[in-house]
Amino acid sequence: MDYIGNKCPVCDKYFHVGDDVVVCPECGTPHHRECYNHLRECANTSKHKDGYDYQQDLNNSTEDDGEFIICKKCSAKNDSSAFFCSKCGNSLHEIPNSQQNPYVGNNQNTPPFSQNGTNVIMFDPLAGVNPNTDLGDGVTVGETAKFVKQNTPYFITIFNNIKNFSKSRFNFCAAIFGGGYLLFRKMYKLGAIITAIQAALIVLELYINYYITSSGAFDKYFEALYTYDTNAAMLHFSKFSEQEMSVLLIYYAISVTMLVMCIVVGACANRMYFNHCKKSILKIKNTVDISENRDDILKKRGGVNAPLAISLWISYMIISYLPVFFY
């Protein structure tokens, strides 16, 4: 018998596909084997003397499940109008092969593109990838989607390409915001290191820029550069003192270093986040007791840290405007 959509009377959690279920031979009440072994008896033992029958009680239940669809993957309840499970992203509808979307990969079923004669646009949080697909080290797409939370279609597609083809994609947001983006995605250790380096470079650049703009020795040099007069710029450059030349070279070195850091972070951000997700998910799976709700923990530890990102942006704006107070 399929007990998906029913709850274990001991732990009060839904039965999932593949769960080890033990059924009471007297009343037919299903239990998780672990729960049954812990209790050492049927949860409804006290009702046996009254002729209790689990199936009959289930049929007589007054709970109206007509408003819900039970996910066959994770047994979560979803609104009847939903196409995909809000918990694991699995398809809630089984449709004939002729009606499946031919552009969806990995054999994941999707509902038809019309319902009751009305065309609808559907959002697939897993980007057409089967939630059971292994991304490596036993971490599945469904688990990764719960951990990522925001912008899952983009990251699931990227992660799947990294796993299968070792190809990633340049992340422009990471390139622009650097370490702040990594902190936003809760890669705290790596994000803190890159943010500290970039913050130091920004402060040093602002300080040198203040020195340059407040010194008349650089005015004619930069004026020549802005007018594309190379000969005049080189002439003024040759007249710089040793200290002024060192300051200018350091200024250029900082600008080049910051540009290189942006490119490197943008090129590596998706791979770094992929490794971070797998490492974090494996840690949760290996340390969190099975009796706890791992899905909630995945969502809590994953996702983004918006307050931290806003704080970093405010700090950056404050630092950027500090030189104004020195003029």
KOLVOMAR-997719 format. One record per residue (C-alpha): residue in three letters; z negated, x negated, y negated. Coordinates in steps of 0.02 Angstrom, whole numbers, padded with zeros to 5 digits, always signed. Layout:
N
alaZXY/...
end
This chain:
327
met+00000+00000+00000/asp+00040-00060-00177/tyr-00122-00066-00280/ile-00039-00131-00440/gly-00103-00028-00585/asn-00272+00000-00501/lys-00431-00093-00542/cys-00549-00187-00430/pro-00715-00090-00435/val-00813-00253-00438/cys-00734-00356-00578/asp-00647-00207-00662/lys-00483-00304-00676/tyr-00310-00243-00626/phe-00234-00301-00464/his-00089-00423-00487/val+00060-00459-00378/gly+00008-00584-00245/asp-00180-00549-00261/asp-00280-00564-00099/val-00339-00384-00080/val-00469-00322+00046/val-00475-00135+00084/cys-00630-00047+00146/pro-00588+00024+00320/glu-00701+00174+00291/cys-00652+00240+00119/gly-00495+00138+00076/thr-00565+00059-00083/pro-00469-00102-00127/his-00561-00258-00185/his-00515-00435-00229/arg-00565-00536-00077/glu-00671-00649-00186/cys-00758-00498-00260/tyr-00786-00419-00090/asn-00859-00581-00020/his-00973-00595-00170/leu-01034-00415-00151/arg-01035-00425+00040/glu-00998-00240+00054/cys-00886-00104-00014/ala-00920-00060-00195/asn-00926+00124-00146/thr-01042+00103+00004/ser-01166+00224-00073/lys-01032+00360-00071/his-00983+00339+00112/lys-01113+00463+00173/asp-01032+00597+00064/gly-00861+00566+00142/tyr-00791+00475-00009/asp-00603+00440-00002/tyr-00532+00318-00128/gln-00354+00384-00123/gln-00408+00564-00144/asp-00520+00515-00289/leu-00375+00420-00366/asn-00259+00571-00351/asn-00390+00682-00432/ser-00419+00563-00576/thr-00408+00648-00744/glu-00346+00492-00830/asp-00173+00522-00898/asp-00065+00369-00863/gly+00094+00459-00912/glu+00085+00377-01082/phe+00084+00204-01005/ile+00195+00091-00901/ile+00109-00028-00781/cys+00185-00201-00780/lys+00235-00253-00604/lys+00203-00434-00649/cys+00029-00436-00726/ser-00026-00254-00704/ala-00058-00232-00889/lys-00039-00060-00967/asn+00098-00041-01095/asp+00158+00099-01206/ser+00289+00206-01120/ser+00416+00163-01255/ala+00400-00025-01225/phe+00540-00124-01145/phe+00442-00282-01109/cys+00260-00312-01061/ser+00153-00353-01213/lys+00048-00467-01105/cys+00170-00572-01003/gly+00341-00526-01075/asn+00409-00464-00909/ser+00537-00324-00904/leu+00457-00152-00880/his+00617-00069-00821/glu+00717-00090-00662/ile+00901-00054-00689/pro+01059-00065-00585/asn+01153-00231-00588/ser+01299-00146-00674/gln+01189-00109-00824/gln+01109-00279-00839/asn+01148-00388-00988/pro+01271-00519-00923/tyr+01215-00642-01058/val+01034-00648-01001/gly+01002-00799-00889/asn+00887-00838-00744/asn+00909-00666-00664/gln+00784-00580-00778/asn+00817-00393-00779/thr+00831-00308-00947/pro+00838-00124-00991/pro+01001-00044-01042/phe+01058-00060-01221/ser+01049+00127-01244/gln+00917+00256-01212/asn+00952+00442-01214/gly+01123+00405-01286/thr+01050+00306-01432/asn+01093+00123-01455/val+00940+00012-01475/ile+00912-00170-01517/met+00785-00254-01404/phe+00680-00408-01434/asp+00651-00519-01283/pro+00500-00633-01315/leu+00555-00745-01172/ala+00734-00767-01232/gly+00803-00706-01067/val+00706-00832-00962/asn+00612-00768-00810/pro+00424-00775-00841/asn+00400-00857-00671/thr+00513-01004-00715/asp+00421-01169-00693/leu+00427-01282-00846/gly+00348-01424-00750/asp+00177-01466-00678/gly+00155-01286-00622/val+00159-01214-00799/thr+00263-01055-00807/val+00365-00980-00949/gly+00249-00828-00953/glu+00095-00937-00978/thr+00184-01040-01110/ala+00236-00885-01207/lys+00055-00827-01214/phe+00001-00997-01278/val+00142-01015-01406/lys+00124-00835-01471/gln+00226-00853-01631/asn+00416-00879-01621/thr+00418-00880-01430/pro+00608-00853-01408/tyr+00645-01013-01503/phe+00518-01120-01412/ile+00550-01049-01238/thr+00735-01088-01259/ile+00696-01263-01319/phe+00569-01297-01182/asn+00687-01233-01048/asn+00825-01349-01112/ile+00706-01497-01115/lys+00652-01461-00937/asn+00827-01433-00867/phe+00940-01542-00975/ser+00821-01660-01068/lys+00895-01595-01231/ser+00795-01539-01380/arg+00838-01482-01555/phe+00799-01551-01727/asn+00651-01457-01803/phe+00682-01443-01990/cys+00513-01364-02025/ala+00426-01512-01944/ala+00536-01632-02042/ile+00492-01548-02207/phe+00305-01523-02179/gly+00273-01672-02064/gly+00096-01685-02001/gly+00053-01519-02081/tyr+00172-01433-01962/leu+00090-01516-01812/leu-00081-01461-01873/phe-00011-01286-01900/arg+00039-01287-01716/lys-00136-01348-01669/met-00084-01524-01619/tyr-00238-01585-01709/lys-00251-01767-01654/leu-00070-01816-01681/gly-00056-01704-01833/ala-00210-01781-01915/ile-00142-01958-01891/ile+00030-01918-01964/thr-00046-01815-02105/ala-00164-01957-02151/ile-00020-02082-02156/gln+00089-01965-02258/ala-00053-01923-02377/ala-00087-02108-02406/leu+00098-02138-02441/ile+00107-01990-02560/val-00046-02046-02658/leu+00020-02225-02667/glu+00192-02163-02719/leu+00117-02053-02856/tyr+00011-02198-02919/ile+00160-02318-02925/asn+00269-02183-03002/tyr+00138-02161-03139/tyr+00138-02349-03166/ile+00327-02354-03176/thr+00347-02206-03294/ser+00210-02270-03410/ser+00289-02442-03423/gly+00435-02465-03542/ala+00506-02606-03436/phe+00581-02482-03313/asp+00657-02359-03437/lys+00823-02447-03463/tyr+00838-02490-03278/phe+00819-02309-03221/glu+00928-02247-03364/ala+01066-02360-03300/leu+01042-02296-03123/tyr+01051-02115-03178/thr+01216-02150-03270/tyr+01284-02245-03119/asp+01298-02406-03221/thr+01268-02529-03080/asn+01300-02686-03182/ala+01175-02636-03316/ala+01047-02588-03184/met+01062-02757-03098/leu+01047-02844-03267/his+00885-02755-03308/phe+00823-02783-03131/ser+00846-02970-03149/lys+00736-02969-03305/phe+00587-02893-03215/ser+00432-02999-03196/glu+00372-03042-03021/gln+00240-02905-03029/glu+00363-02773-03091/met+00488-02819-02956/ser+00353-02806-02822/val+00301-02634-02886/leu+00480-02572-02883/leu+00515-02638-02708/ile+00354-02559-02643/tyr+00405-02395-02723/tyr+00573-02399-02634/ala+00492-02452-02470/ile+00373-02304-02478/ser+00516-02183-02511/val+00616-02251-02364/thr+00463-02248-02250/met+00427-02066-02293/leu+00609-02019-02261/val+00609-02107-02092/met+00445-02021-02045/cys+00519-01850-02088/ile+00672-01884-01980/val+00569-01949-01833/val+00445-01804-01839/gly+00586-01677-01851/ala+00676-01756-01703/cys+00521-01769-01593/ala+00418-01617-01644/asn+00485-01498-01511/arg+00458-01623-01371/met+00283-01662-01434/tyr+00243-01477-01441/phe+00313-01450-01267/asn+00200-01586-01196/his+00053-01518-01296/cys+00079-01343-01226/lys+00091-01402-01046/lys-00061-01515-01063/ser-00166-01378-01145/ile-00115-01244-01020/leu-00152-01357-00872/lys-00322-01398-00944/ile-00362-01213-00962/lys-00303-01175-00786/asn-00406-01318-00713/thr-00566-01289-00810/val-00577-01101-00840/asp-00658-01004-00699/ile-00543-00880-00614/ser-00664-00738-00654/glu-00632-00764-00840/asn-00482-00691-00929/arg-00366-00840-00940/asp-00237-00742-01038/asp-00359-00714-01182/ile-00408-00897-01180/leu-00226-00952-01182/lys-00194-00842-01334/lys-00354-00898-01421/arg-00324-01085-01399/gly-00138-01072-01431/gly-00041-00995-01574/val-00052-01067-01749/asn-00184-01114-01876/ala-00122-01031-02036/pro-00281-01060-02141/leu-00270-01247-02109/ala-00086-01250-02159/ile-00124-01156-02321/ser-00267-01276-02360/leu-00152-01426-02335/trp-00021-01350-02449/ile-00150-01319-02585/ser-00214-01498-02566/tyr-00036-01564-02580/met-00005-01465-02740/ile-00168-01530-02816/ile-00124-01710-02773/ser+00052-01689-02841/tyr-00011-01630-03010/leu-00149-01760-03028/pro-00038-01883-03124/val-00015-01751-03260/phe-00194-01782-03314/phe-00157-01967-03344/tyr-00014-01942-03467/
end
